[in-house]
Amino acid sequence: MTDINKKKEDVKLHLKDLRSDLKRMHLAVTEDMLLPEPDEVKALMSKMDLLLNAIENN
């Protein structure tokens, strides 16, 4: 696997993980009327930062 293909796969994995977490949070807010814990939001922000770094280092 080339370096570019590996980076693409890494970005895809990051996006899938973020999407899953955001869907879970969205459901909790809309269905259960529960706001996410601050630590959950911070963790998602960290994941987004990692994704941004992976994209920018392309």
MARMARDREN-651556 format. One record per residue: residue number from 1; x, y, z of N, C-alpha, C, O, CB in turn. Coordinates in Angstrom, 3 decimals. Glycine has a CB too. Layout:
<atoms>
   num     n_east    n_north       n_up    ca_east   ca_north      ca_up     c_east    c_north       c_up     o_east    o_north       o_up    cb_east   cb_north      cb_up
   NUM          X          Y          Z          X          Y          Z          X          Y          Z          X          Y          Z          X          Y          Z
...
</atoms>
This chain:
<atoms>
   num     n_east    n_north       n_up    ca_east   ca_north      ca_up     c_east    c_north       c_up     o_east    o_north       o_up    cb_east   cb_north      cb_up
     1      0.852     -1.179      0.000      0.000      0.000      0.000      0.894      1.237      0.000      1.838      1.336      0.784     -0.967      0.001      1.228
     2      0.584      2.171     -0.884      1.400      3.378     -0.950      1.083      4.294      0.228      0.076      4.135      0.918      1.171      4.117     -2.283
     3      1.961      5.237      0.425      1.806      6.174      1.538      0.525      6.991      1.392     -0.161      7.245      2.382      3.020      7.108      1.624
     4      0.200      7.399      0.183     -1.018      8.187     -0.059     -2.254      7.350      0.239     -3.197      7.837      0.863     -1.060      8.702     -1.519
     5     -2.257      6.108     -0.197     -3.410      5.242      0.077     -3.576      4.993      1.570     -4.700      4.926      2.068     -3.262      3.909     -0.658
     6     -2.467      4.856      2.283     -2.541      4.658      3.735     -3.141      5.887      4.406     -3.967      5.766      5.311     -1.141      4.361      4.320
     7     -2.723      7.071      3.961     -3.269      8.305      4.529     -4.762      8.418      4.249     -5.530      8.840      5.114     -2.532      9.529      3.966
     8     -5.171      8.042      3.045     -6.595      8.074      2.703     -7.386      7.135      3.606     -8.463      7.490      4.084     -6.806      7.693      1.227
     9     -6.862      5.957      3.837     -7.528      4.993      4.720     -7.595      5.511      6.154     -8.605      5.340      6.837     -6.799      3.644      4.685
    10     -6.512      6.147      6.606     -6.508      6.731      7.954     -7.586      7.802      8.084     -8.300      7.855      9.085     -5.125      7.331      8.279
    11     -7.702      8.652      7.071     -8.717      9.709      7.096    -10.110      9.098      7.100    -10.990      9.561      7.826     -8.552     10.658      5.887
    12    -10.317      8.062      6.296    -11.620      7.395      6.266    -11.980      6.817      7.632    -13.118      6.935      8.085    -11.624      6.285      5.212
    13    -11.006      6.194      8.279    -11.249      5.629      9.606    -11.578      6.716     10.628    -12.480      6.553     11.450    -10.032      4.832     10.070
    14    -10.839      7.824     10.569    -11.123      8.942     11.467    -12.544      9.460     11.241    -13.278      9.714     12.196    -10.097     10.078     11.261
    15    -12.924      9.614      9.974    -14.258     10.129      9.657    -15.355      9.180     10.126    -16.366      9.624     10.669    -14.388     10.367      8.157
    16    -15.165      7.886      9.922    -16.160      6.911     10.377    -16.322      6.958     11.892    -17.436      6.897     12.413    -15.765      5.496      9.936
    17    -15.205      7.065     12.584    -15.226      7.122     14.049    -15.941      8.386     14.529    -16.791      8.327     15.418    -13.789      7.076     14.615
    18    -15.592      9.522     13.935    -16.245     10.781     14.304    -17.734     10.743     14.005    -18.547     11.180     14.819    -15.600     11.949     13.568
    19    -18.086     10.227     12.853    -19.502     10.161     12.463    -20.295      9.315     13.458    -21.404      9.676     13.853    -19.647      9.580     11.034
    20    -19.724      8.210     13.849    -20.381      7.341     14.819    -20.592      8.056     16.152    -21.678      8.003     16.729    -19.560      6.069     15.030
    21    -19.549      8.723     16.631    -19.655      9.445     17.896    -20.671     10.579     17.808    -21.457     10.789     18.732    -18.294      9.997     18.304
    22    -20.650     11.303     16.702    -21.590     12.411     16.544    -23.029     11.926     16.422    -23.944     12.562     16.947    -21.222     13.237     15.325
    23    -23.235     10.818     15.742    -24.583     10.247     15.648    -25.103      9.871     17.031    -26.254     10.147     17.370    -24.587      9.010     14.724
    24    -24.237      9.234     17.828    -24.616      8.829     19.172    -24.974     10.051     20.015    -25.972     10.036     20.736    -23.482      8.034     19.834
    25    -24.171     11.100     19.927    -24.452     12.322     20.667    -25.755     12.965     20.202    -26.561     13.417     21.015    -23.299     13.308     20.518
    26    -25.951     13.001     18.904    -27.163     13.598     18.342    -28.406     12.866     18.838    -29.392     13.494     19.223    -27.112     13.576     16.803
    27    -28.354     11.552     18.828    -29.493     10.778     19.324    -29.765     11.040     20.803    -30.919     11.142     21.220    -29.250      9.293     19.103
    28    -28.708     11.148     21.585    -28.880     11.419     23.014    -29.542     12.779     23.226    -30.389     12.936     24.105    -27.519     11.368     23.743
    29    -29.147     13.761     22.411    -29.717     15.097     22.560    -31.160     15.133     22.077    -32.027     15.681     22.757    -28.882     16.122     21.795
    30    -31.424     14.556     20.913    -32.757     14.681     20.328    -33.779     13.731     20.943    -34.941     14.100     21.113    -32.683     14.439     18.851
    31    -33.366     12.528     21.273    -34.328     11.545     21.781    -34.408     11.533     23.307    -35.498     11.476     23.875    -33.962     10.161     21.282
    32    -33.270     11.587     23.956    -33.247     11.475     25.411    -33.160     12.832     26.095    -33.250     12.925     27.320    -32.085     10.614     25.844
    33    -32.984     13.890     25.293    -32.862     15.255     25.822    -31.706     15.376     26.818    -31.802     16.081     27.822    -34.172     15.681     26.494
    34    -30.608     14.668     26.514    -29.417     14.700     27.359    -28.282     15.408     26.628    -27.963     15.078     25.486    -28.993     13.270     27.763
    35    -27.686     16.367     27.290    -26.524     17.025     26.712    -25.291     16.165     26.952    -25.198     15.490     27.977    -26.332     18.441     27.308
    36    -24.350     16.182     26.023    -23.133     15.384     26.220    -22.291     15.950     27.362    -22.336     17.143     27.663    -22.301     15.338     24.922
    37    -21.539     15.075     27.974    -20.622     15.485     29.029    -19.491     16.315     28.404    -19.102     16.065     27.263    -20.053     14.239     29.793
    38    -18.973     17.278     29.129    -17.874     18.092     28.591    -16.679     17.252     28.125    -16.039     17.577     27.125    -17.412     19.085     29.643
    39    -16.385     16.174     28.854    -15.266     15.314     28.451    -15.521     14.650     27.104    -14.588     14.456     26.325    -15.011     14.245     29.511
    40    -16.773     14.299     26.820    -17.116     13.702     25.527    -16.882     14.699     24.399    -16.362     14.345     23.341    -18.581     13.225     25.520
    41    -17.271     15.950     24.639    -17.083     16.989     23.627    -15.589     17.241     23.414    -15.133     17.379     22.279    -17.804     18.301     24.045
    42    -14.835     17.299     24.508    -13.388     17.502     24.393    -12.733     16.357     23.628    -11.829     16.586     22.826    -12.754     17.635     25.784
    43    -13.181     15.132     23.869    -12.618     13.972     23.165    -12.901     14.063     21.670    -12.034     13.764     20.849    -13.195     12.657     23.735
    44    -14.120     14.478     21.319    -14.449     14.637     19.899    -13.622     15.745     19.266    -13.170     15.613     18.128    -15.941     14.933     19.724
    45    -13.426     16.818     19.983    -12.605     17.906     19.459    -11.175     17.441     19.223    -10.543     17.828     18.240    -12.621     19.100     20.420
    46    -10.669     16.613     20.123     -9.318     16.064     19.941     -9.252     15.175     18.714     -8.280     15.219     17.960     -8.884     15.275     21.180
    47    -10.296     14.358     18.510    -10.342     13.497     17.326    -10.397     14.338     16.054     -9.769     14.000     15.050    -11.557     12.550     17.391
    48    -11.154     15.440     16.101    -11.224     16.321     14.935     -9.884     16.979     14.661     -9.506     17.157     13.503    -12.296     17.386     15.134
    49     -9.156     17.347     15.718     -7.825     17.915     15.549     -6.880     16.906     14.907     -6.086     17.260     14.035     -7.268     18.379     16.896
    50     -6.966     15.651     15.337     -6.124     14.608     14.738     -6.443     14.440     13.256     -5.545     14.286     12.428     -6.315     13.269     15.475
    51     -7.723     14.470     12.938     -8.129     14.353     11.540     -7.616     15.532     10.727     -7.098     15.353      9.625     -9.653     14.259     11.429
    52     -7.758     16.725     11.263     -7.279     17.916     10.565     -5.781     17.840     10.331     -5.301     18.193      9.254     -7.623     19.177     11.357
    53     -5.039     17.382     11.332     -3.584     17.220     11.169     -3.266     16.197     10.090     -2.350     16.399      9.293     -2.934     16.795     12.498
    54     -4.014     15.102     10.058     -3.779     14.069      9.044     -4.040     14.627      7.652     -3.319     14.302      6.708     -4.672     12.836      9.301
    55     -5.055     15.456      7.517     -5.395     16.026      6.209     -4.361     17.080      5.804     -3.910     17.106      4.659     -6.816     16.649      6.239
    56     -3.993     17.941      6.742     -3.047     19.011      6.433     -1.652     18.496      6.119     -0.923     19.130      5.357     -2.976     19.976      7.582
    57     -1.267     17.373      6.681      0.051     16.801      6.448      0.098     15.970      5.183      1.031     15.192      4.981      0.466     15.961      7.623
    58     -0.890     16.126      4.339     -0.994     15.378      3.098      0.057     15.776      2.158      0.126     15.246      1.049     -2.319     15.556      2.468
</atoms>
